[in-house]
Amino acid sequence: MEQPARPIHKGVYILPNLFTTASLFAGFLGMLWAVSGRYEDCAMAILFSALMDGLDGKVARLTNTASEFGVQYDSLCDLVAFGVAPGFMMYQWQLHQYGRLGIAAAFLFAVCGALRLARFNISTATTSKKFFIGLPIPAAGCAVATLVLFSPYVPEQFAGFFPRFCLALAFVLAFLMVSRVRYASFKEYGLIKAHPFSSMVTAILLFVLVSSEPKLLGFLVFAGYLISGPVYTFVIIPRRNHKLLRSLS
């Protein structure tokens, strides 16, 4: 006879929310550092928020303590850590040079992040887990953070153009978050199960490369992810559909 499952202690439900709170605190602390001009510290705080944001979901699933409260709390914290904090940092760092236009760009980044989270919360039950519709707000926030760490590698001849690049990037990221562009979610592991050894080797190589020059390669990894969405949506999917129509005709 199968024994009934033991009830989960109420204290266990606090665990994933502690990780979420740590993510919120890191985002808040990052804004304080941005005010002081410590932009690299702010960028590291945003990346730490991303780590905590990834762990809270894992902990909730491992301990079977996922709840609707946790989902909503996670979204509110994500807005601060990956929407408000990066937007504020970008304005303090580069966008303040453009006055009202810089304010508009930083605010647009934050508000599009809020819209992205709201759409995600009401569409999780009806969309595929293989792809995100629109750029996830943690990826947008981390792209901004890694750009700050990458900036010392920008050649001097492009230094005058760099603020304009940051301004354009703020608008592009805001647009991608509310777009219908599809981004890989990495939540389904069919490819990994089909090719476990090659997937492991690829993951190790990627880890070693990023670890060797994290400030340089971190932004390049996120830039590759940003580009992958439009390429998949506007190049790969139309080609697949065209081939399918040709095979049916």
Backbone hydrogen bonds in HBPLUS format (Angstrom, degrees):
<---DONOR---> <-ACCEPTOR-->    atom                        ^
c    i                          cat <-CA-CA->   ^        H-A-AA   ^      H-
h    n   atom  resd res      DA  || num        DHA   H-A  angle D-A-AA Bond
n    s   type  num  typ     dist DA aas  dist angle  dist       angle   num
A0012-VAL N   A0009-HIS O   2.98 MM   3  5.65 151.4  2.06 118.3 125.9     1
A0013-TYR N   A0010-LYS O   3.18 MM   3  5.77 145.4  2.31 113.2 120.7     2
A0014-ILE N   A0011-GLY O   3.14 MM   3  5.61 157.4  2.19 110.5 117.3     3
A0015-LEU N   A0012-VAL O   3.08 MM   3  5.62 145.4  2.20 113.9 122.1     4
A0018-LEU N   A0014-ILE O   2.89 MM   4  6.13 133.1  2.12 152.6 167.1     5
A0018-LEU N   A0015-LEU O   3.05 MM   3  5.20 134.5  2.27 101.6 114.3     6
A0019-PHE N   A0015-LEU O   3.37 MM   4  6.82 151.9  2.46 152.0 158.0     7
A0020-THR N   A0016-PRO O   3.09 MM   4  6.40 154.6  2.15 143.3 150.7     8
A0021-THR N   A0017-ASN O   2.87 MM   4  6.00 152.6  1.94 139.2 146.5     9
A0022-ALA N   A0018-LEU O   2.93 MM   4  6.17 148.7  2.03 142.1 150.7    10
A0023-SER N   A0019-PHE O   3.02 MM   4  6.34 147.8  2.13 143.9 152.1    11
A0024-LEU N   A0020-THR O   3.03 MM   4  6.39 153.8  2.10 146.5 153.4    12
A0025-PHE N   A0021-THR O   2.83 MM   4  6.10 160.1  1.87 151.6 157.1    13
A0026-ALA N   A0022-ALA O   2.98 MM   4  6.14 157.3  2.03 145.8 151.4    14
A0027-GLY N   A0023-SER O   3.11 MM   4  6.37 156.5  2.16 145.9 151.8    15
A0028-PHE N   A0024-LEU O   2.95 MM   4  6.24 158.4  2.00 151.5 157.6    16
A0029-LEU N   A0025-PHE O   2.80 MM   4  5.99 162.4  1.83 152.9 158.1    17
A0030-GLY N   A0026-ALA O   2.83 MM   4  5.96 147.4  1.94 141.8 151.3    18
A0031-MET N   A0027-GLY O   3.19 MM   4  6.51 147.2  2.30 142.5 149.3    19
A0032-LEU N   A0028-PHE O   3.25 MM   4  6.65 153.0  2.33 145.1 152.0    20
A0033-TRP N   A0029-LEU O   3.00 MM   4  6.34 153.6  2.07 148.9 156.2    21
A0034-ALA N   A0030-GLY O   2.87 MM   4  6.15 145.5  1.99 143.8 154.1    22
A0035-VAL N   A0031-MET O   3.09 MM   4  6.36 150.7  2.18 146.9 153.0    23
A0036-SER N   A0033-TRP O   3.09 MM   3  5.07 122.6  2.43  93.1 107.7    24
A0038-ARG N   A0033-TRP O   2.85 MM   5  5.05 152.3  1.92 157.3 148.8    25
A0037-GLY N   A0034-ALA O   3.03 MM   3  4.97 158.3  2.08 101.8 108.3    26
A0042-CYS N   A0038-ARG O   3.04 MM   4  6.34 151.7  2.12 145.3 153.9    27
A0043-ALA N   A0039-TYR O   2.86 MM   4  6.10 155.2  1.92 145.8 152.4    28
A0044-MET N   A0040-GLU O   2.96 MM   4  6.22 156.2  2.02 146.4 152.3    29
A0045-ALA N   A0041-ASP O   2.95 MM   4  6.20 146.9  2.06 142.5 151.9    30
A0046-ILE N   A0042-CYS O   3.03 MM   4  6.37 150.5  2.12 148.6 155.9    31
A0047-LEU N   A0043-ALA O   3.05 MM   4  6.36 156.5  2.10 148.0 154.4    32
A0048-PHE N   A0044-MET O   2.86 MM   4  6.09 148.7  1.96 143.8 152.9    33
A0049-SER N   A0045-ALA O   2.90 MM   4  6.18 146.6  2.01 140.9 150.3    34
A0050-ALA N   A0046-ILE O   3.04 MM   4  6.40 145.7  2.16 141.8 150.7    35
A0051-LEU N   A0047-LEU O   3.11 MM   4  6.48 148.7  2.21 142.3 150.1    36
A0052-MET N   A0048-PHE O   2.99 MM   4  6.34 162.6  2.02 154.2 157.9    37
A0053-ASP N   A0049-SER O   2.78 MM   4  5.96 150.8  1.86 147.0 156.2    38
A0054-GLY N   A0050-ALA O   2.99 MM   4  6.21 145.7  2.11 142.4 150.4    39
A0055-LEU N   A0051-LEU O   3.04 MM   4  6.30 149.4  2.14 145.0 153.6    40
A0056-ASP N   A0052-MET O   2.97 MM   4  6.13 151.2  2.06 150.9 156.6    41
A0059-VAL N   A0055-LEU O   2.84 MM   4  6.01 166.7  1.86 159.6 162.3    42
A0060-ALA N   A0056-ASP O   2.99 MM   4  6.12 156.0  2.05 141.6 148.5    43
A0061-ARG N   A0057-GLY O   3.01 MM   4  6.25 153.9  2.08 147.0 153.1    44
A0062-LEU N   A0058-LYS O   2.89 MM   4  6.10 161.1  1.93 152.7 158.5    45
A0063-THR N   A0059-VAL O   2.96 MM   4  5.99 157.7  2.01 149.8 154.9    46
A0065-THR N   A0060-ALA O   2.83 MM   5  4.86 154.9  1.89 143.6 149.9    47
A0064-ASN N   A0061-ARG O   3.30 MM   3  4.88 150.5  2.39  90.8  99.3    48
A0071-VAL N   A0067-SER O   3.09 MM   4  6.41 150.8  2.18 144.7 152.6    49
A0072-GLN N   A0068-GLU O   3.06 MM   4  6.32 165.3  2.08 153.0 155.3    50
A0073-TYR N   A0069-PHE O   2.89 MM   4  6.05 161.2  1.93 153.3 159.4    51
A0074-ASP N   A0070-GLY O   2.87 MM   4  5.90 154.4  1.94 142.5 149.6    52
A0075-SER N   A0071-VAL O   3.10 MM   4  6.38 151.1  2.19 143.0 150.2    53
A0076-LEU N   A0072-GLN O   3.10 MM   4  6.39 158.4  2.15 148.8 153.8    54
A0077-CYS N   A0073-TYR O   3.03 MM   4  6.27 159.8  2.07 150.0 155.5    55
A0078-ASP N   A0074-ASP O   2.87 MM   4  6.04 152.0  1.95 145.8 154.1    56
A0079-LEU N   A0075-SER O   3.03 MM   4  6.28 149.0  2.13 145.2 152.3    57
A0080-VAL N   A0076-LEU O   3.40 MM   4  6.77 151.9  2.49 141.7 147.4    58
A0081-ALA N   A0077-CYS O   2.89 MM   4  6.11 177.5  1.89 161.3 161.7    59
A0082-PHE N   A0078-ASP O   2.79 MM   4  5.49 162.4  1.82 146.7 151.7    60
A0083-GLY N   A0079-LEU O   2.97 MM   4  4.78 127.5  2.26 117.1 125.7    61
A0084-VAL N   A0079-LEU O   2.84 MM   5  6.31 154.5  1.90 155.6 164.3    62
A0085-ALA N   A0080-VAL O   2.88 MM   5  5.91 163.4  1.91 159.1 163.1    63
A0087-GLY N   A0083-GLY O   3.25 MM   4  6.11 154.1  2.32 134.7 142.4    64
A0088-PHE N   A0084-VAL O   2.82 MM   4  5.93 160.8  1.86 155.6 161.1    65
A0089-MET N   A0085-ALA O   2.86 MM   4  6.02 159.2  1.91 150.3 156.7    66
A0090-MET N   A0086-PRO O   2.84 MM   4  6.02 160.8  1.87 150.5 155.2    67
A0091-TYR N   A0087-GLY O   3.11 MM   4  6.34 154.6  2.18 143.1 149.6    68
A0092-GLN N   A0088-PHE O   3.00 MM   4  6.27 169.2  2.01 154.4 156.9    69
A0093-TRP N   A0089-MET O   2.82 MM   4  5.85 149.7  1.91 149.2 158.4    70
A0094-GLN N   A0090-MET O   2.89 MM   4  5.75 169.9  1.90 148.7 151.6    71
A0095-LEU N   A0090-MET O   2.91 MM   5  5.96 169.8  1.92 145.1 146.3    72
A0096-HIS N   A0091-TYR O   2.85 MM   5  5.09 128.2  2.12 147.0 139.6    73
A0097-GLN N   A0094-GLN O   3.37 MM   3  6.30 168.3  2.38 123.3 126.1    74
A0098-TYR N   A0095-LEU O   3.02 MM   3  5.68 165.7  2.04 120.6 125.0    75
A0099-GLY N   A0096-HIS O   3.33 MM   3  5.51 168.8  2.34 111.7 111.9    76
A0101-LEU N   A0098-TYR O   3.17 MM   3  5.44 130.7  2.42 146.2 135.0    77
A0102-GLY N   A0099-GLY O   3.10 MM   3  5.30 120.5  2.47  99.7 113.8    78
A0103-ILE N   A0099-GLY O   3.06 MM   4  6.46 152.8  2.13 148.7 156.7    79
A0104-ALA N   A0100-ARG O   2.84 MM   4  6.08 158.8  1.89 149.0 154.9    80
A0105-ALA N   A0101-LEU O   2.93 MM   4  6.17 155.4  1.99 145.8 152.1    81
A0106-ALA N   A0102-GLY O   3.00 MM   4  6.19 165.9  2.02 150.2 153.6    82
A0107-PHE N   A0103-ILE O   2.87 MM   4  6.02 162.4  1.91 151.8 157.3    83
A0108-LEU N   A0104-ALA O   2.82 MM   4  5.87 155.1  1.88 144.5 152.1    84
A0109-PHE N   A0105-ALA O   3.05 MM   4  6.26 152.4  2.13 144.0 150.7    85
A0110-ALA N   A0106-ALA O   3.23 MM   4  6.56 158.0  2.28 143.3 148.2    86
A0111-VAL N   A0107-PHE O   2.84 MM   4  6.10 168.2  1.86 161.4 164.2    87
A0112-CYS N   A0108-LEU O   2.93 MM   4  5.88 159.6  1.97 146.4 152.0    88
A0113-GLY N   A0109-PHE O   3.10 MM   4  6.22 143.1  2.24 136.7 146.7    89
A0114-ALA N   A0110-ALA O   3.06 MM   4  6.43 147.5  2.17 143.1 151.7    90
A0115-LEU N   A0111-VAL O   2.94 MM   4  6.26 157.5  1.99 147.5 153.4    91
A0116-ARG N   A0112-CYS O   2.84 MM   4  5.98 152.3  1.91 141.9 149.8    92
A0117-LEU N   A0113-GLY O   3.03 MM   4  6.27 156.2  2.09 146.4 151.7    93
A0118-ALA N   A0114-ALA O   2.97 MM   4  6.22 159.5  2.02 149.2 155.0    94
A0119-ARG N   A0115-LEU O   2.96 MM   4  6.14 162.7  1.99 150.8 155.0    95
A0120-PHE N   A0116-ARG O   2.96 MM   4  6.11 154.4  2.03 143.1 150.8    96
A0121-ASN N   A0117-LEU O   2.93 MM   4  6.12 156.1  1.99 149.8 155.4    97
A0122-ILE N   A0118-ALA O   3.37 MM   4  6.62 146.0  2.49 143.3 150.3    98
A0123-SER N   A0120-PHE O   3.28 MM   3  5.24 150.4  2.37  98.6 107.2    99
A0126-THR N   A0123-SER O   3.15 MM   3  5.43 149.3  2.24 107.7 116.5   100
A0127-THR N   A0123-SER O   3.18 MM   4  6.14 127.6  2.47 157.0 168.0   101
A0185-SER N   A0130-LYS O   2.97 MM  55  5.49 163.0  2.00 137.2 134.1   102
A0132-PHE N   A0183-TYR O   2.62 MM  51  5.01 160.3  1.66 152.2 158.9   103
A0183-TYR N   A0132-PHE O   2.90 MM  51  5.01 158.8  1.95 143.0 149.8   104
A0134-GLY N   A0181-VAL O   2.65 MM  47  5.03 161.9  1.68 166.7 162.6   105
A0135-LEU N   A0176-LEU O   2.96 MM  41  5.42 164.9  1.98 117.3 121.7   106
A0139-ALA N   A0136-PRO O   3.12 MM   3  5.44 120.8  2.49 104.6 118.3   107
A0140-ALA N   A0136-PRO O   3.13 MM   4  6.51 152.6  2.21 149.3 157.6   108
A0141-GLY N   A0137-ILE O   2.94 MM   4  6.13 165.2  1.97 154.5 157.7   109
A0142-CYS N   A0138-PRO O   2.90 MM   4  6.04 158.5  1.95 146.9 153.0   110
A0143-ALA N   A0139-ALA O   2.92 MM   4  6.01 143.6  2.05 139.4 149.0   111
A0144-VAL N   A0140-ALA O   3.21 MM   4  6.53 154.3  2.28 146.5 151.8   112
A0145-ALA N   A0141-GLY O   3.03 MM   4  6.32 158.2  2.08 144.5 151.0   113
A0146-THR N   A0142-CYS O   2.83 MM   4  5.96 167.5  1.84 151.7 154.4   114
A0147-LEU N   A0143-ALA O   3.04 MM   4  6.12 137.9  2.22 134.9 146.1   115
A0148-VAL N   A0144-VAL O   3.22 MM   4  6.59 148.4  2.33 146.2 152.8   116
A0149-LEU N   A0145-ALA O   3.32 MM   4  6.73 154.8  2.38 144.9 151.2   117
A0150-PHE N   A0146-THR O   2.84 MM   4  5.98 136.0  2.03 138.1 150.9   118
A0151-SER N   A0147-LEU O   2.96 MM   4  5.99 130.5  2.21 144.7 155.4   119
A0153-TYR N   A0150-PHE O   2.88 MM   3  5.75 158.5  1.93 131.9 138.3   120
A0154-VAL N   A0151-SER O   3.06 MM   3  5.36 165.7  2.08 114.4 118.9   121
A0158-PHE N   A0155-PRO O   3.01 MM   3  5.58 154.5  2.08 114.7 122.4   122
A0159-ALA N   A0156-GLU O   3.09 MM   3  5.05 163.9  2.11 106.0 110.9   123
A0161-PHE N   A0158-PHE O   3.07 MM   3  5.27 132.7  2.30 102.4 115.3   124
A0162-PHE N   A0158-PHE O   3.08 MM   4  6.22 128.9  2.36 147.0 161.2   125
A0162-PHE N   A0159-ALA O   3.30 MM   3  5.17 139.6  2.47  93.6 104.5   126
A0164-ARG N   A0161-PHE O   3.10 MM   3  5.52 120.3  2.47 109.0 123.1   127
A0165-PHE N   A0161-PHE O   3.05 MM   4  6.37 148.9  2.15 149.7 159.4   128
A0165-PHE N   A0162-PHE O   3.04 MM   3  4.93 116.5  2.46  93.9 110.1   129
A0166-CYS N   A0162-PHE O   2.96 MM   4  6.31 154.8  2.03 155.0 161.4   130
A0167-LEU N   A0163-PRO O   2.98 MM   4  6.26 152.9  2.06 144.7 152.1   131
A0168-ALA N   A0164-ARG O   2.92 MM   4  6.15 163.7  1.95 149.6 153.5   132
A0169-LEU N   A0165-PHE O   2.82 MM   4  5.99 154.7  1.88 147.5 155.4   133
A0170-ALA N   A0166-CYS O   3.01 MM   4  6.21 151.2  2.10 144.8 151.0   134
A0171-PHE N   A0167-LEU O   3.38 MM   4  6.73 156.8  2.43 146.0 150.7   135
A0172-VAL N   A0168-ALA O   2.92 MM   4  6.17 160.3  1.96 152.6 158.9   136
A0173-LEU N   A0169-LEU O   2.84 MM   4  5.95 170.6  1.85 156.0 158.0   137
A0174-ALA N   A0170-ALA O   3.10 MM   4  6.18 156.7  2.16 139.3 146.0   138
A0175-PHE N   A0171-PHE O   2.96 MM   4  6.16 160.3  2.00 148.8 154.0   139
A0176-LEU N   A0172-VAL O   2.88 MM   4  6.12 162.7  1.91 153.7 158.6   140
A0177-MET N   A0173-LEU O   3.03 MM   4  6.20 150.0  2.12 146.7 153.7   141
A0178-VAL N   A0175-PHE O   3.22 MM   3  5.55 130.0  2.49 103.3 114.9   142
A0179-SER N   A0176-LEU O   3.34 MM   3  4.95 157.1  2.40  94.4 101.0   143
A0193-LYS N   A0189-TYR O   2.93 MM   4  6.15 159.2  1.98 152.6 158.0   144
A0194-ALA N   A0190-GLY O   2.97 MM   4  6.14 147.1  2.08 142.7 152.0   145
A0195-HIS N   A0191-LEU O   2.95 MM   4  6.11 146.7  2.06 144.1 152.6   146
A0199-SER N   A0195-HIS O   3.04 MM   4  5.99 153.3  2.11 148.0 156.2   147
A0200-MET N   A0196-PRO O   2.97 MM   4  6.09 150.7  2.06 141.2 148.9   148
A0201-VAL N   A0197-PHE O   2.97 MM   4  6.28 161.5  2.00 154.0 158.7   149
A0202-THR N   A0198-SER O   2.95 MM   4  6.09 160.3  1.99 145.9 151.4   150
A0203-ALA N   A0199-SER O   2.95 MM   4  6.13 158.0  2.00 145.3 151.3   151
A0204-ILE N   A0200-MET O   2.95 MM   4  6.18 157.4  2.00 150.0 156.1   152
A0205-LEU N   A0201-VAL O   2.94 MM   4  6.16 164.6  1.97 152.8 156.7   153
A0206-LEU N   A0202-THR O   2.95 MM   4  6.12 161.1  1.99 148.9 154.3   154
A0207-PHE N   A0203-ALA O   2.93 MM   4  6.10 156.4  1.99 144.7 151.5   155
A0208-VAL N   A0204-ILE O   2.89 MM   4  6.11 160.7  1.93 152.6 157.6   156
A0209-LEU N   A0205-LEU O   2.93 MM   4  6.10 161.8  1.96 150.3 155.2   157
A0210-VAL N   A0206-LEU O   3.02 MM   4  6.18 170.9  2.03 151.8 154.2   158
A0211-SER N   A0207-PHE O   2.89 MM   4  5.95 156.0  1.95 145.9 153.5   159
A0212-SER N   A0208-VAL O   3.01 MM   4  6.13 140.5  2.17 141.9 151.1   160
A0217-LEU N   A0213-GLU O   2.85 MM   4  5.87 171.0  1.86 173.4 173.0   161
A0218-GLY N   A0214-PRO O   2.88 MM   4  5.18 142.2  2.02 129.5 138.5   162
A0221-VAL N   A0217-LEU O   2.91 MM   4  6.10 151.4  1.99 150.7 156.8   163
A0222-PHE N   A0218-GLY O   3.21 MM   4  6.55 162.6  2.24 148.6 152.4   164
A0223-ALA N   A0219-PHE O   2.74 MM   4  5.93 151.7  1.82 150.0 159.3   165
A0224-GLY N   A0220-LEU O   2.91 MM   4  6.08 151.2  1.99 141.0 148.1   166
A0225-TYR N   A0221-VAL O   3.07 MM   4  6.42 146.9  2.18 141.1 150.2   167
A0226-LEU N   A0222-PHE O   2.89 MM   4  6.18 154.4  1.96 148.2 154.9   168
A0227-ILE N   A0223-ALA O   3.03 MM   4  6.28 156.5  2.09 148.3 153.8   169
A0228-SER N   A0224-GLY O   2.97 MM   4  6.07 141.6  2.12 139.2 149.9   170
A0231-VAL N   A0227-ILE O   3.18 MM   4  6.33 165.2  2.20 157.8 162.3   171
A0232-TYR N   A0228-SER O   2.91 MM   4  5.98 162.9  1.94 147.8 152.4   172
A0233-THR N   A0229-GLY O   2.91 MM   4  6.05 165.9  1.93 157.4 162.0   173
A0234-PHE N   A0230-PRO O   2.84 MM   4  5.64 167.7  1.85 148.0 152.0   174
A0235-VAL N   A0231-VAL O   2.95 MM   4  5.19 136.6  2.14 132.3 139.9   175
A0236-ILE N   A0231-VAL O   3.14 MM   5  6.57 156.2  2.20 149.3 156.6   176
A0237-ILE N   A0232-TYR O   2.99 MM   5  6.11 159.8  2.03 160.7 164.0   177
A0239-ARG N   A0235-VAL O   3.32 MM   4  6.35 154.2  2.39 138.6 145.7   178
A0240-ARG N   A0236-ILE O   2.96 MM   4  6.22 156.3  2.01 153.4 160.3   179
A0241-ASN N   A0237-ILE O   2.93 MM   4  6.17 163.1  1.96 158.2 162.8   180
A0242-HIS N   A0238-PRO O   2.86 MM   4  6.03 153.0  1.94 144.1 151.9   181
A0243-LYS N   A0239-ARG O   2.94 MM   4  6.14 158.9  1.98 148.3 153.5   182
A0244-LEU N   A0240-ARG O   2.89 MM   4  6.11 153.3  1.97 146.4 154.3   183
A0245-LEU N   A0241-ASN O   2.91 MM   4  6.16 155.8  1.97 147.3 153.3   184
A0246-ARG N   A0242-HIS O   2.97 MM   4  6.20 154.8  2.03 144.9 152.2   185
A0247-SER N   A0243-LYS O   2.94 MM   4  6.17 148.3  2.04 143.5 151.9   186
A0248-LEU N   A0244-LEU O   3.08 MM   4  6.31 138.8  2.26 140.7 151.3   187
A0249-SER N   A0245-LEU O   3.02 MM   4  6.16 132.7  2.25 142.0 154.0   188
